[in-house]
Amino acid sequence: MTATRAQPLDRPIVLVGYGDIARRLAERLSDRDIVAIARHAPERPAGHKGRWVGMALDLDTDIRPSVADAPGATWVYLAPPARKGREDTRVARWLSGAASTPEAMIYISTTGVYGDHRGGWVDESTPPRPAHDRGWRRLDAEQRFEAQADQHHIPLTVLRVAGIYACDRLPVEKIRRGAPVPAGPDAPWSNRIHADDLADILAQLIDRLDMHHPVSGTFNVSDNHPTPVNVIYGEIASHFGLPQPPETSLESVLAHASPMAREFLSESRRINARAIQRALGWQPRYQTLATTLADCSPQE
C-alpha cells in the first residue's frame, strides 16, 4: 500500500525514476524519509523505517507543482531521458514544475556524452561530443541541472555513468541465442560499473551532504577496467557454460543490431574514473567482471 503525505517530510531524499538503482539506494537509506517517483507509485521496500511517499508520475505529460514540493530535499534524478530529439524535455518539465528549491541535486548522466574516441582514454577534462541524439539529450539535461544549481547556489553532482551491470543484468540470453560479437581489433571497448557500486557511491554522496561537505562537480563512474566487448561476452559464456559467441566483423554486427545496440557498438572509449574514487576515498567492491561473475550462480 502506497503512503500519502500528511505533513512535510524531514529533509527527504527525492528519487526521480524509481528503478533498480533507486531501489538499491533506498535499501541503503532505510532510516531516511523518501519520496519515490515512477510511472507507477513505488511500494515501500521491505525493512524501510523512515517515512515513505510513493508517487505515480509521467514525466512526459504530468508535472504538478506539488510533486516537487519538498523543501530541504536532496533530489536524485535517475529517470532516462526523453525518447527523441536533442533536448531532455523530461528534465525541463521536472525543473519547471518544482514548487520548491532542493538543498542539493544529484543527476545520473552517461559516459555516452563523450561520443566515440576510437578506444582512447577519456576523463572529466575531455570535452563532450555526443555521436547520437541520446547523448545530446543527456548533455542537455546536465546543462539544465547546472543552470538550476548556479541560479539557486546549491550543490550539484553529475555522475557520467558507464554501463550498469549485475548478475541479473548480464547478456546471458543473447549469448544463448548465439548472437555474434565484433571480432578482435574490431571490438569496441566496454566500460562497466556494478549496480551495487553505483548505489554505494550515491549513498556516500548523500552522507557527505548530511555532513555539510558536498562533493560537487562532474565525475565519471566505472570500475576502471575497460575490456573489449568480445572478451566480456566470452567470459560470461564461459562462466555460464555456454558456447563462445561467434565473432564477425563490426560492420556485420552493426547491420543486424537494434538501434540502441548500434549506438553503443559504434562508440569505443576507455573511461578513467579515478576522480570519484579520490573524492570519496572509495574503491569499487566489484573491480572486474570476474569479481562479479564469482557471485553469479552458473545456473542463472
N, C-alpha and C positions, 0 to 999 in steps of 0.2 A: 504494500500500500504506500502511495506517494504522499509525503508530508506537504503541508501548505504552510506558508509563512504567516504567523500571527503577530510577530513583532520583529524589529530589526535584529539581524544576526550579529554576533560579536566578531568583527573583523573576519568575515568569511573568505574562503577560497572559492572563487567562481570558476568552474571548469566548463569552458565553452567547447562543445564537441566531446560528449562523454562516450568514448570508445575504449579500446583495450588499454591504451596508455593512461587515460584518465582514471580508469578503474584501478590499475596498479598503483597510481599515485594516491587515490582515495584510501586504499588499504594502508598506505604509509602515514596517512593523516587521520587516523581513526578517532582522535580526540578533537578534531577541528570542526567548526561549523562550515558546511559545504553547500554551495548551490551548484547543482549539476544540470547541464543543459544539453539536450539532444532532440532529435525529431520526435522521439517517444520518451516520455518522462522516465528518467533512470530510477531504478529501485535502489534503496539503501543497501550498501554492501554488508555482508554478514560481519558482525563484530564492531560495526561503526558506532561510536559512543557520542559523538558530537551531534549537533542538530543538523538535519538533512532536509534540503529542499530539492526535489526533482522536478524539472520544468520541461514541458514539451514546447519546442520552438523550431520553426522552419526558417533558417537564416536567409533563404531566398525570398521570402514573402512576408514574414511575420515578426517584425521587431516592434515590440511595445515598449514605451519608455520605462515602465515599471520593472521590466525584466532585469535591467542592469542597475536597479536602484538599491545598491548595497554599499553605502558609504564606508570608506576604510578598507574595502576589499582588495584582495590580490586577484587579478584576472590571469588565468592560464588559458590561452586561446589555442586549442588543438584541432579545431574544425578544418576540414580540407577546403581548398579554395573553390570559387565558383567554377562551373563546368566549362565555360568558354570565354573567349576574349582575353585581353591582356590586363584587365583590371579585376581585382578581387572585390566584387560587389557585395559579397557576404560580409567581409571585414568593414567595408564602407558603411553598410547598413547597421552593423553592430555598433560601430563607433558613433554614428549619428543618432542612434536610438538610446544611448546611455543617458540615464537621468541623473547620474552622479559620477564623480571622478574617482577612479580607484586609487589605492595607496601605491600600487605597483602593478606592472604588467609583464607577463612572460608570453612571448609569441613563438610557436613552433613552426619554423620555416623548413627549408630543404637545401641540401647542397646542390640541387638542380639549378639554383640561381647562377652557378658558375659556368654552366654550359660545358662544352667539350674542350678538353685540354690535351687530347691525344696521349693520355697516360701520364701527363706531367703532374707534379705535386701542386697542391692548392692549399693556401692558408687564408686567414681572415684579411690579409692585405691584398689578396688577389681581387681585382675589380670584377664585379658580377657581369656576365654577358650571357644571359639565357639563350639557349638554342631553340626553345619551344615556348609556346604560349603559356603552358603550365608554369614554367619557370618565371616568366614575366609576371604572372598573377601573384606568385609568391613574393617576388621583389616589390611589386606594387603594395602588397599587404605590409611588408616590412616598413616601407616608406610611410605608409599611413599611420602605423603604430609609432614610428619615430616622430612624426609631426605631432601626434597626440601627446607623447611624452614631453616633447620640447615645449608645447603650449602650456601644459599644466605643471611642468617641473617635477615629474615623477620618474622613478627608476623604471627602466625598460631593459629586459634581457631578450635578445633574439637568438634562438638556437637554430643553426642550419644543420639539420639532422640528416645523416646518411640513411641507407636502407635499414628499416627496423625489422628484426627477426627474433625468433624464439623457437622452441621445439614445435609449437603449434603454428609457426609461421614460416615453414620451410617448403620449397617447391617439390615435395615428395610425389604428389600426384602427377605433376608434369614430367618428372623423371620416369615414373611408372608407364606413362603413355609413350615413352621413347622419343620425346621432343629433342631435336638436335640442338647443339650449342656451338658457338663460334670456335673454330679450331686455333690452337697455338697462338701465333702472333696476332691473329685477327681478334682474339678475345679481349673485350674491354675490361678494365679494372673494376672490381666491385668493392664498395665500402659499406660497412655494416655497423650497427650498434644493437646490442641486445635490448629487448623491451624493458627488462628489469633495470638495466644500467641507465637507460633514459629516465625511467621513473625515479631512480635514486638521485640523479642529477637534479630533477625538478624538486624533489623533497629537500635537497640540500640548499637550493636557491631560495626556497621558502623559509628554511631555517635561518639563512643569512638575513632575509628581510625581517624576520622576527627579532633578530639581534641588532637591527638597525645598521647592518653592514651589507647593503645590497651589492650584488655582483652585476653591474650594468654593462651593456655593450653587446656586441655580436660575436658569437662563438660557434665554431664548427663542433659537431658531435659525431664521433665514430670511435671504433676500438683501436684505431691507428695501425690496423693490419690489413691494408688493401690487398686483394687477391684477384687474379684473373677469374672471370666468371666460369670458364670451363673447369678450372681447378675446384671452385666452390661446388659445382654440380657433381663433379667426380667424387669429392669427399663425402657428400651427402649420400650419393648412390652406394658407396662402399659401406657406410655406416648402417644403412637400412637393407643391405644385402640385395641391391637391385643392379641390373646390368648397367654398365657405364653408358652414359648418354652418347649417342653418335655425334661426331664432330664434323662440321662442314664449314663452308666459307661464311663470313659475316654477312655478305651480300645475300646469300641464300636464306639465312636465318631471318634477316630483316624482311625479306619478301613475304614470309609466311607468318610474321609476328603480329600480335594485336597492336593497335595504335599506341597504347601505353608502353608495352614491352619494346616497341620500336624506338620510342623516345629514350628509354633507359639504355638500350643496347647501342644507340648511335652516339652516346657520350662516354668518354673514358677519362678518368682523372683519379688521382690518389690524394685522399684528404688527410691533411695534417690537422689533428685536433688536440694538440698539446696544450693550447691556451686554456681550455676549460679545465683540464687536469691541474694546471698550475693555479688557476684562480680559486679552485675549490679544495686543493690538496687531495685530489680524488684519483683513484685508479679503477678502471672497469673490473667487475668481477669476472666477466666473460671477455677475455682479452683476445681470443681467437675463435674461429669456427670450431676447432677441435674441442675447446673448453665447453662450448655449448653442446656439441654432439655427445659428450660424455654424460650429460644429464638427460639425453633423449633416449627413450626406450626404442630399441631396434624394431619392435613390433608396432610402433605408432603408425 
